[in-house]
């Protein structure tokens, strides 16, 4: 084997090794990018869940506040005079509360089951 052929073979092997290293570096970069993207997605998902939980708790708090707890308020089921009310008034208040629950569920793309003696408001 001549000196030039030996040199050409060495250069060819070196190019193969360089391509291998470049491919490994590219693979490592793609893997790091995928991990970074996955972490960003996880952080975004956690943030969205946290915001949804906060909104849900605020909505629940607003709903409970709208129920009222004094005898002046006749809005909700949690009325101070509820136990001493006439049956007709109790039914009317329960109906309003069920309608309110139906609207809230509808607004959140949910469906309310039928109310019966086992399932009340």
N, CA, C and O of each residue as an XYZ file, in Angstrom:
484
protein
N       0.854     -1.169      0.000
C       0.000      0.000      0.000
C       0.896      1.225      0.000
O       1.842      1.340      0.778
N       0.569      2.108     -0.876
C       1.412      3.292     -0.978
C       1.071      4.273      0.129
O       0.044      4.181      0.801
N       1.970      5.197      0.278
C       1.827      6.205      1.321
C       0.566      7.046      1.110
O      -0.117      7.381      2.078
N       0.248      7.391     -0.136
C      -0.912      8.224     -0.448
C      -2.203      7.450     -0.174
O      -3.155      8.022      0.357
N      -2.253      6.171     -0.522
C      -3.443      5.361     -0.283
C      -3.684      5.221      1.221
O      -4.822      5.291      1.685
N      -2.603      5.023      1.973
C      -2.715      4.918      3.430
C      -3.276      6.213      4.014
O      -4.143      6.191      4.887
N      -2.764      7.347      3.514
C      -3.213      8.654      3.982
C      -4.696      8.873      3.635
O      -5.449      9.391      4.460
N      -5.114      8.490      2.439
C      -6.509      8.643      2.009
C      -7.426      7.785      2.881
O      -8.514      8.222      3.255
N      -6.986      6.557      3.208
C      -7.785      5.679      4.070
C      -7.928      6.281      5.465
O      -9.010      6.228      6.049
N      -6.866      6.844      6.000
C      -6.914      7.477      7.321
C      -7.876      8.666      7.312
O      -8.634      8.864      8.261
N      -7.841      9.456      6.233
C      -8.753     10.595      6.130
C     -10.212     10.126      6.047
O     -11.101     10.740      6.637
N     -10.448      9.033      5.311
C     -11.798      8.499      5.194
C     -12.315      8.042      6.559
O     -13.453      8.337      6.924
N     -11.484      7.328      7.305
C     -11.877      6.880      8.645
C     -12.140      8.067      9.566
O     -13.070      8.041     10.373
N     -11.319      9.106      9.442
C     -11.504     10.299     10.272
C     -12.831     10.988      9.953
O     -13.519     11.464     10.857
N     -13.195     11.042      8.647
C     -14.475     11.641      8.264
C     -15.644     10.834      8.831
O     -16.643     11.399      9.276
N     -15.506      9.509      8.811
C     -16.561      8.652      9.375
C     -16.720      8.934     10.862
O     -17.840      9.064     11.356
N     -15.602      9.027     11.575
C     -15.636      9.309     13.016
C     -16.240     10.685     13.275
O     -17.029     10.849     14.206
N     -15.877     11.675     12.460
C     -16.422     13.026     12.634
C     -17.932     13.047     12.394
O     -18.672     13.714     13.117
N     -18.392     12.302     11.359
C     -19.833     12.228     11.109
C     -20.554     11.563     12.279
O     -21.645     11.979     12.669
N     -19.927     10.521     12.835
C     -20.519      9.832     13.978
C     -20.649     10.780     15.163
O     -21.694     10.827     15.813
N     -19.580     11.544     15.448
C     -19.619     12.500     16.563
C     -20.656     13.595     16.316
O     -21.354     14.012     17.241
N     -20.756     14.060     15.071
C     -21.750     15.090     14.742
C     -23.166     14.543     14.934
O     -24.038     15.239     15.454
N     -23.391     13.297     14.515
C     -24.717     12.693     14.679
C     -25.050     12.516     16.158
O     -26.182     12.771     16.568
N     -24.078     12.083     16.966
C     -24.305     11.927     18.402
C     -24.595     13.275     19.067
O     -25.466     13.374     19.931
N     -23.855     14.314     18.655
C     -24.085     15.651     19.216
C     -25.482     16.150     18.843
O     -26.183     16.733     19.670
N     -25.879     15.916     17.589
C     -27.208     16.332     17.140
C     -28.292     15.585     17.914
O     -29.301     16.173     18.304
N     -28.080     14.295     18.133
C     -29.027     13.484     18.889
C     -29.150     13.988     20.325
O     -30.251     14.071     20.869
N     -28.008     14.325     20.937
C     -28.027     14.847     22.308
C     -28.766     16.185     22.367
O     -29.523     16.437     23.305
N     -28.546     17.040     21.371
C     -29.234     18.335     21.331
C     -30.748     18.134     21.181
O     -31.533     18.801     21.856
N     -31.153     17.221     20.303
C     -32.582     16.962     20.114
C     -33.207     16.404     21.387
O     -34.332     16.756     21.742
N     -32.465     15.529     22.073
C     -32.972     14.955     23.316
C     -33.112     16.038     24.388
O     -34.109     16.071     25.110
N     -32.119     16.920     24.493
C     -32.188     18.011     25.464
C     -33.360     18.942     25.143
O     -34.053     19.404     26.049
N     -33.577     19.212     23.872
C     -34.694     20.071     23.450
C     -36.032     19.413     23.794
O     -36.958     20.083     24.251
N     -36.130     18.098     23.573
C     -37.366     17.381     23.897
C     -37.624     17.411     25.402
O     -38.763     17.602     25.827
N     -36.586     17.226     26.208
C     -36.744     17.281     27.663
C     -37.171     18.675     28.112
O     -38.037     18.817     28.975
N     -36.559     19.704     27.522
C     -36.911     21.078     27.878
C     -38.375     21.355     27.531
O     -39.103     21.971     28.309
N     -38.793     20.892     26.356
C     -40.176     21.094     25.928
C     -41.142     20.361     26.859
O     -42.201     20.886     27.202
N     -40.770     19.148     27.265
C     -41.623     18.369     28.161
C     -41.751     19.065     29.512
O     -42.841     19.118     30.082
N     -40.642     19.601     30.029
C     -40.692     20.316     31.310
C     -41.559     21.565     31.198
O     -42.333     21.869     32.106
N     -41.432     22.288     30.088
C     -42.268     23.473     29.883
C     -43.747     23.090     29.845
O     -44.589     23.779     30.421
N     -44.057     21.981     29.160
C     -45.447     21.515     29.102
C     -45.961     21.153     30.489
O     -47.098     21.473     30.838
N     -45.119     20.480     31.285
C     -45.525     20.113     32.641
C     -45.785     21.356     33.487
O     -46.775     21.422     34.216
N     -44.890     22.342     33.387
C     -45.059     23.580     34.153
C     -46.337     24.293     33.713
O     -47.100     24.778     34.549
N     -46.570     24.356     32.401
C     -47.770     25.018     31.889
C     -49.029     24.275     32.344
O     -50.021     24.897     32.723
N     -48.981     22.948     32.302
C     -50.129     22.149     32.733
C     -50.415     22.371     34.208
O     -51.569     22.530     34.605
N     -49.346     22.381     35.033
C     -49.538     22.623     36.463
C     -50.125     24.004     36.709
O     -51.014     24.165     37.545
N     -49.626     25.007     35.976
C     -50.126     26.365     36.138
C     -51.602     26.448     35.752
O     -52.393     27.084     36.448
N     -51.970     25.809     34.644
C     -53.361     25.826     34.194
C     -54.255     25.134     35.210
O     -55.338     25.628     35.524
N     -53.806     23.980     35.733
C     -54.599     23.278     36.747
C     -54.776     24.143     37.985
O     -55.861     24.204     38.563
N     -53.692     24.815     38.388
C     -53.758     25.674     39.574
C     -54.756     26.807     39.348
O     -55.565     27.112     40.224
N     -54.696     27.429     38.170
C     -55.633     28.513     37.856
C     -57.071     28.001     37.828
O     -57.984     28.681     38.298
N     -57.274     26.800     37.278
C     -58.622     26.236     37.237
C     -59.129     25.940     38.643
O     -60.300     26.171     38.944
N     -58.246     25.426     39.508
C     -58.653     25.147     40.885
C     -59.005     26.438     41.614
O     -59.978     26.489     42.367
N     -58.201     27.490     41.383
C     -58.512     28.781     42.004
C     -59.853     29.305     41.511
O     -60.674     29.769     42.302
N     -60.072     29.230     40.204
C     -61.343     29.705     39.644
C     -62.509     28.890     40.196
O     -63.571     29.432     40.502
N     -62.295     27.584     40.318
C     -63.344     26.718     40.850
C     -63.655     27.071     42.298
O     -64.821     27.127     42.688
N     -62.609     27.311     43.101
C     -62.848     27.649     44.505
C     -63.514     29.020     44.628
O     -64.381     29.214     45.481
N     -63.111     29.975     43.776
C     -63.758     31.287     43.799
C     -65.222     31.170     43.395
O     -66.092     31.804     43.993
N     -65.490     30.352     42.370
C     -66.872     30.140     41.922
C     -67.690     29.493     43.029
O     -68.835     29.878     43.268
N     -67.109     28.521     43.697
C     -67.803     27.852     44.805
C     -68.066     28.843     45.939
O     -69.149     28.855     46.523
N     -67.063     29.676     46.244
C     -67.218     30.679     47.300
C     -68.321     31.671     46.928
O     -69.151     32.027     47.764
N     -68.323     32.112     45.668
C     -69.352     33.031     45.198
C     -70.730     32.375     45.286
O     -71.706     33.013     45.680
N     -70.799     31.103     44.919
C     -72.067     30.375     44.989
C     -72.555     30.282     46.431
O     -73.729     30.523     46.711
N     -71.646     29.929     47.349
C     -72.044     29.819     48.749
C     -72.458     31.172     49.315
O     -73.393     31.254     50.111
N     -71.764     32.236     48.907
C     -72.147     33.573     49.356
C     -73.510     33.967     48.796
O     -74.275     34.674     49.453
N     -73.813     33.510     47.584
C     -75.106     33.860     46.992
C     -76.253     33.116     47.668
O     -77.414     33.504     47.538
N     -75.928     32.054     48.385
C     -76.974     31.289     49.056
C     -77.586     32.091     50.202
O     -78.785     31.976     50.456
N     -76.801     32.888     50.886
C     -77.311     33.709     51.976
C     -77.485     32.913     53.253
O     -77.779     31.719     53.203
N     -77.307     33.561     54.407
C     -77.441     32.874     55.684
C     -78.329     33.645     56.665
O     -78.472     33.205     57.806
N     -78.915     34.743     56.287
C     -79.719     35.531     57.223
C     -81.191     35.375     56.910
O     -81.569     34.899     55.839
N     -82.016     35.783     57.858
C     -83.459     35.677     57.648
C     -83.943     36.712     56.640
O     -85.026     36.551     56.077
N     -83.166     37.776     56.395
C     -83.557     38.791     55.420
C     -83.447     38.248     53.999
O     -84.181     38.667     53.105
N     -82.535     37.327     53.807
C     -82.307     36.794     52.464
C     -83.170     35.565     52.242
O     -83.139     34.624     53.035
N     -83.938     35.575     51.163
C     -84.770     34.418     50.832
C     -84.211     33.720     49.595
O     -84.926     32.978     48.921
N     -82.917     33.961     49.295
C     -82.375     33.449     48.044
C     -82.085     31.959     48.078
O     -82.384     31.249     47.118
N     -81.506     31.477     49.169
C     -80.966     30.135     49.099
C     -81.537     29.172     50.095
O     -82.375     29.528     50.924
N     -81.076     27.948     50.005
C     -81.534     26.886     50.887
C     -80.970     27.070     52.282
O     -81.604     26.664     53.256
N     -79.801     27.668     52.403
C     -79.176     27.837     53.713
C     -79.735     29.102     54.359
O     -78.978     30.008     54.707
N     -81.016     29.165     54.516
C     -81.674     30.316     55.108
C     -81.846     30.044     56.595
O     -82.107     28.910     56.997
N     -81.700     31.084     57.412
C     -81.790     30.912     58.860
C     -83.170     30.424     59.279
O     -83.286     29.681     60.253
N     -84.208     30.822     58.573
C     -85.577     30.426     58.923
C     -86.070     29.234     58.107
O     -87.267     28.949     58.091
N     -85.170     28.546     57.440
C     -85.592     27.474     56.533
C     -86.378     26.387     57.253
O     -87.357     25.869     56.716
N     -85.957     26.040     58.461
C     -86.634     24.951     59.179
C     -88.036     25.346     59.614
O     -88.909     24.489     59.751
N     -88.261     26.644     59.832
C     -89.583     27.071     60.296
C     -90.481     27.561     59.163
O     -91.567     28.077     59.423
N     -90.047     27.410     57.917
C     -90.845     27.874     56.779
C     -91.969     26.901     56.472
O     -91.963     25.750     56.908
N     -92.921     27.390     55.720
C     -93.995     26.542     55.219
C     -93.425     25.608     54.147
O     -92.410     25.916     53.521
N     -94.078     24.481     53.946
C     -93.596     23.507     52.963
C     -93.566     24.103     51.557
O     -92.665     23.812     50.771
N     -94.554     24.936     51.250
C     -94.614     25.556     49.929
C     -93.380     26.424     49.678
O     -92.787     26.380     48.600
N     -92.999     27.219     50.695
C     -91.814     28.072     50.559
C     -90.547     27.230     50.438
O     -89.660     27.549     49.646
N     -90.460     26.156     51.223
C     -89.288     25.279     51.149
C     -89.136     24.690     49.751
O     -88.038     24.652     49.196
N     -90.248     24.235     49.193
C     -90.207     23.637     47.856
C     -89.781     24.667     46.820
O     -88.974     24.373     45.939
N     -90.334     25.892     46.931
C     -89.987     26.952     45.981
C     -88.497     27.287     46.051
O     -87.848     27.457     45.019
N     -87.956     27.381     47.272
C     -86.529     27.686     47.433
C     -85.681     26.542     46.895
O     -84.679     26.775     46.219
N     -86.078     25.307     47.191
C     -85.334     24.153     46.686
C     -85.356     24.125     45.161
O     -84.354     23.783     44.533
N     -86.495     24.482     44.559
C     -86.601     24.525     43.098
C     -85.637     25.559     42.520
O     -84.949     25.297     41.534
N     -85.597     26.760     43.156
C     -84.686     27.807     42.685
C     -83.244     27.332     42.780
O     -82.435     27.577     41.885
N     -82.930     26.635     43.897
C     -81.569     26.150     44.077
C     -81.230     25.099     43.025
O     -80.126     25.104     42.480
N     -82.157     24.206     42.737
C     -81.920     23.197     41.704
C     -81.735     23.845     40.336
O     -80.874     23.432     39.560
N     -82.548     24.866     40.043
C     -82.397     25.563     38.767
C     -81.041     26.242     38.683
O     -80.401     26.240     37.632
N     -80.602     26.828     39.808
C     -79.280     27.465     39.838
C     -78.191     26.422     39.590
O     -77.260     26.662     38.822
N     -78.310     25.262     40.243
C     -77.320     24.203     40.039
C     -77.327     23.729     38.590
O     -76.267     23.484     38.015
N     -78.506     23.599     37.999
C     -78.592     23.181     36.602
C     -77.894     24.183     35.692
O     -77.185     23.794     34.764
N     -78.095     25.475     35.956
C     -77.462     26.503     35.132
C     -75.949     26.458     35.274
O     -75.224     26.568     34.285
N     -75.471     26.295     36.509
C     -74.021     26.227     36.725
C     -73.448     25.018     36.002
O     -72.424     25.123     35.327
N     -74.103     23.872     36.141
C     -73.620     22.672     35.464
C     -73.679     22.836     33.951
O     -72.755     22.428     33.248
N     -74.754     23.429     33.444
C     -74.875     23.649     32.010
C     -73.759     24.556     31.507
O     -73.182     24.310     30.448
N     -73.456     25.607     32.272
C     -72.406     26.532     31.871
C     -71.043     25.867     31.851
O     -70.129     26.331     31.170
N     -70.904     24.773     32.603
C     -69.636     24.047     32.630
C     -69.712     22.764     31.800
O     -68.903     21.853     31.977
N     -70.693     22.699     30.891
C     -70.873     21.580     29.967
C     -71.079     20.259     30.709
O     -70.552     19.227     30.294
N     -71.837     20.287     31.796
C     -72.166     19.083     32.550
C     -73.681     18.921     32.579
O     -74.419     19.837     32.217
N     -74.132     17.769     33.004
C     -75.565     17.493     33.059
C     -75.916     17.056     34.462
O     -75.178     16.292     35.085
N     -77.044     17.540     34.964
C     -77.481     17.166     36.300
C     -78.452     16.002     36.189
O     -79.321     15.984     35.318
N     -78.292     15.021     37.090
C     -79.203     13.885     37.110
C     -80.542     14.286     37.700
O     -80.700     15.398     38.203
N     -81.506     13.376     37.636
C     -82.834     13.656     38.157
C     -82.811     13.688     39.677
O     -82.158     12.860     40.312
N     -83.521     14.638     40.255
C     -83.643     14.710     41.713
C     -84.758     13.774     42.139
O     -85.838     13.763     41.547
N     -84.486     12.987     43.176
C     -85.503     12.086     43.709
C     -85.310     11.986     45.215
O     -84.576     12.784     45.799
N     -85.963     11.013     45.853
C     -85.865     10.932     47.315
C     -84.464     10.525     47.775
O     -84.100     10.774     48.924
N     -83.673      9.900     46.891
C     -82.316      9.492     47.263
C     -81.288     10.581     46.968
O     -80.285     10.703     47.671
N     -81.539     11.363     45.936
C     -80.616     12.430     45.549
C     -81.341     13.759     45.632
O     -82.260     14.025     44.857
N     -80.924     14.592     46.576
C     -81.509     15.922     46.706
C     -80.476     16.945     46.290
O     -79.347     16.584     45.960
N     -80.840     18.212     46.299
C     -79.988     19.288     45.820
C     -78.629     19.265     46.439
O     -77.795     20.117     46.130
